[in-house]
Amino acid sequence: MHRQRGAYAAPVADLEEQLDRWVEAGIIDARTAASIVRFEAGQHPAPAPRGERPGVMEALLYLGVVVVSVGVFSLIEQRWPDLDSGARVLAIGVPTLLALMLGAGLVRSEEPGLARAGQLAWFVSVGLFAGCVAIFLNEFEPAGIEFDDDPAGIITVFGSTSLFALALWVFSPTHPQVVALGAALFGLGIAVGAWPDDYSPGLAGMLIFAFGALGLGLTETGAFTPRFSGRLVFGTLAVAGPYQAGFTENGIAFELMLFAVAAALIALGVWRASFTLLAIGVVASFIGLVTFIFEHFEDRIGAPVALMISGGALIAGVLLLARFRSAEQIRRLT
């Protein structure tokens, strides 16, 4: 009697549990298990929708944006001393406006390639906007605020850029806009840390951590999208904050905080079945452990032993990520 294809489609959960035991016992590998689940469930990957793959037009648009950006910076480098204040602001303000208009014209396009090109244009416009504000402050010094060696000016640049990036995200909640917002918030945290007479890594790090924790919370509740880039950007900020704060004198409390945040991300990644969060937590744990060992124990155990411990931690992290990745692939196939 021949069993019909797809007979295991209903009890897929039982099949997955059995295959998990086989993988753990070393009878089969994770790839073979995934193939079995896919075959028995009768599932086949759907072909990619037409237009999802990058095309020639999209590549040419990317090239055009890059060429214009290079031209702007070349013009600034060659003619900057000859320009007056107004011309200097216009030299970067006009490209900023053009990038913004180009993005606005393409980001709502029904053609996926053109829409992605619009997202890239808006991503570039965020960097140009920051430069435009910095040049304006330097040239005109409104209210006595300038960018060079002035904490108020640096905060103004990154604060306004963060708002600008957030506004673009509201109109187009896409991966490039999330990355631009994360970069602007990181810069704002560093700028606030420069507000005291002596730069405060603790103040900068805790603000960066706050941005990351808030953004990650909004991402997990669905209020902030896309989820993948939200987790990647804000999870990174959440661990970068304590790491930055750990550079203070006697910053062991912040170093321990890094381990706590990394553990929380690992737990959240397991709970939410997110490889991204798990990877960030594991990488942060490894970096934090290496830093901690070399800073506090190198004199006692020596550099070779410290390197051995660090290498062992790296191997353990890679094995943990690989195991979770395999389990996640099987789960998605079911």
Secondary structure, DSSP 8 states (H G I E B T S, - for coil): ----TTTTSTTHHHHHHHHHHHHHHTSS-HHHHHHHHHHHHT-------TT-S--HHHHHHHHHHHHHHHHHHHHHHHHGGG--HHHHHHHHHHHHHHHHHHHHHHTT-SSHHHHHHHHHHHHHHHHHHHHHHHHHHHHH-GGG--STT-HHHHHHHHHHHHHHHHHHHHH---HHHHHHHHHHHHHHHHHHHTSSSS--HHHHHHHHHHHHHHHHHHHHTTSSS-HHHHHHHHHHHHHHHHHHHTTSTTTHHHHHHHHHHHHHHHHHHHHTT-HHHHHHHHHHHHHHHHHHHHHHTHHHHHHHHHHHHHHHHHHHHHHHHHHHHHHHHHHHH-
